[in-house]
């Protein structure tokens, strides 16, 4: 009787698709096309468009069995970068350091906004068009260019995770 119960459980679970990363990609979905996300933000960072697009492709490759293609695909990601900004989020009194009583930035926030269109050619009800925004706060230090490059990488990773989860994990 014990073996019969185990056999029934195995047969029941055999039709389920379990994924450790939370993704629930249908078995019929094999390919995805990720078009270049053009940078239409008022403040343009030259490498951001290609960096974001490649990061999204890498996340899909690493967290699914989908093949990236430039031809007809089961799903298509497209969109553009609509916002890129660095703004102060905390002010620090400069009395005694500058002598002019002007506040200095104690911390800044890098924010990136991306408009994404996801088309699921197998199930149109799963398609969406949505804006995603992420930010990271930091204290200016060292080389501003090196710091900005690292921050862009962190924020891009957060954005691509959000987009992947929205498309494939339905969170």
Secondary structure, 3 states (H helix, E strand, C coil): CHHHHHHHHHHHHHCCCCCCCCCCCCCCCCEEEECCCEECCCCCCCCHHHHHHHHHHHHHHHHCCCEECCCCCCEEEEEEEEEEEEEEEEEECCCCCCCCCCCEEEEEEEEEEEEEEEEECCCHHHCEEEEEEEEEEECCCCCHHHHHHHHHHHHHHHHHHHHHHHHHHCC
